[in-house]
Amino acid sequence: MGLVARFIEENGLSTILLTMTPEFNREIGIPRIAAIEYPYGRVVGEVNDAEGQRQVLMKALSVLDAAENPGEVVHLPYTWHEDPRNTKWHPPEASPIIKMYLETIKKAGSEARK
């Protein structure tokens, strides 16, 4: 997403990247970054928590006003309610695209061993 944001910025539209990895995204030249300490797969918050998700998105949008310099990182004032490493964020069943990817990888590995 970072490279897409940079392309959009180069074409005259302001962007904000909401991310859990602000250092990485700053290195690739993202103009405005809203950093959040949430686990992967839950960047805007808990599933079915519409109010909490709205708060995160509104705070992320406020970075347009808060970020004064290119590459600036604004840390949002939210913390996850448990250690993010313990958050179960994978769905119970893989999506069709992930299943296809895993099958392709498995097949490629089998063919490489021949």
N, C-alpha and C positions, 0 to 999 in steps of 0.2 A: 504494500500500500504506500510505502514511503516514496518509491520512485514515481508512482502515479500522482501523488500529491505534488511532488516537485515539478512534474510535467504540467499539471494544471496551473500551478503558481507561475510557471514560465509563460503561460498563455493568458495571464491577467486576472485569474480568480484566486482569492484568498482561501487557504486551506488550514485545517487544524488536524493533526494526527493524534488520536487518543491511543495511547500505547502503554504497555507494561515494560517496554525496553527502550526508554528514552535515549540512552547513551548510543545505542546502535543507530537509531534513526537520526540523531543529531550528526553522526559521522557521515551519513549519506546526503546531508544537506537539506533537511526538512526545515522550512521556515518557522513554523509554530508547532510546538509539541505540548499536549496535555498529558502529563504522566500520571499514571494511576497504579496503586499497589494492589491490584486484583489479580487473581490467577488467570492463566491462559484459558480461553473459552468463556470467560465471564467478564470481559472488559467493561461492560456497562452495568454489571451487577448480577444478582440472583435471578434465576428463571422465575417468571410470573410476578416480579416485583416492579410493576410499572412505575410507581412513584419514585422508587430508588433509581431506576434507570433514567427517568426524566431528569432527576436532580443531577446525575452524572453528566448527561448530555448538555444540560443548560450550563453547567459549570465549565464543561469543555468549550462550549461556544463563547464563553466569556474570555477565553484566551485571546480571541481576536483583539480585545481591548487591552488586556493585561500584558501581552508580549510586545516589548518595545524594540527588540533587536532581532535580526535574522538568526535562526537557530536557537532561539530562547526556549527553555523548558520551564513550564509552569506545573508544579506538582499539585495535583488536586487534593483536597483535604479529606480524602476517604481512605479508610483501611478495611481490609477484609476481616470478617468476624472470626476467622480461624486461620491457622497456618495455611497459606495458599498451596503448599505441597500436599496437604491432606484433602484438598477439595476434589471431589469426584466430578470431573467435568466431561468425561467421555460418555457418549450416549450408550445405552445398554446394547444397542446393535449398530454396527458400522453402516454408514450411508452407502448407497449403491456405488458412488464414485470411489470411495475408499475401498470397498470390496474389490472393485475392478483393479484398482492400483495394487492392492496386496496380491491378487491373483497374478497380475503381470510380473511383479517382482519375484514371486515364488517360481513362476514359469521360467523367467530369465535365469534364476539361480540353478534350476534343474538343468537347463540347456548348457550353462557354463560348465557344469560338472561333467558333462559328457565328453 
